[in-house]
Amino acid sequence: MYGKTYKNLSAEAKLALYGFKDRLEYSLKNQWVDEDNKVYFIFTNNELQKLFNCSEHKVIKIKKNSKK
């Protein structure tokens, strides 16, 4: 959150990353790994809308921003 990697992220994107991290830990705990050994998790736009109390358009923007 403090490093160069995160400095250009919006506050919402930083919060989203914490949510994603939480889901990642849950996926690891449940061994949700695909055939390429990549961990996966499901975080729907609807769930993010409820979490951030925002529109789907805003959620899409946050998700795009958090990929940078």
N, C-alpha and C positions, 0 to 999 in steps of 0.2 A: 504494500500500500504506500510505502514511502520511497521506493526506489524509482529509478528513471523509467522503468517499464510502465509505471502507473501514473506518472505525473501529468499526462495529458488526458486522463480519463475523467469523465464527469463524476460528480458525487454519486449519482444514481448508478453508474456503471460500477463504481467501487463497491457499493452496497450489493449490487447484483452478484459480483464476484464472490462475496461472502456467502450469499445464498447458494451459488453454484458449488462452492467449496463444501458446504454442508451436505448438499445432495451427493457430491462426489464421495465423501466419507461414508455416507449411507450405502452407496453403490458398492464401494470396496468391502464394507462389512458384509454385504449380501452376495459378494462375488459376482456382480453383474458385469461380466466381461464377454466381449464378442469373440468370434473365431480368430481375429487378428490380435487378441490379447489387449484390446482397447476397452477401457472402462466406459460404460455408458450410464446415463441417467435421463430421466424424463422430467422436464420442468416446463409445463405448458404455458402458453401466453396467458391463459386465463388465471393460472396460479400466480404468475408474476403480477398480473393486474390487481389481484386481491392483495398480494403482499405489499405492493407499492401504492395501491389506491390510485391507479392511473388508467388511462385509455390503452387500447391495444396498440395504437400508433406509437405511443410513448414507450411501451414495452419493446416493440420492434427496434426503435431507436436505441434504447438502452442495450439490447442484446448486440446490435451491430457495434456500438461503441465499446463494449466490453471485450470484443474479439481483437481489438487493436493491440 
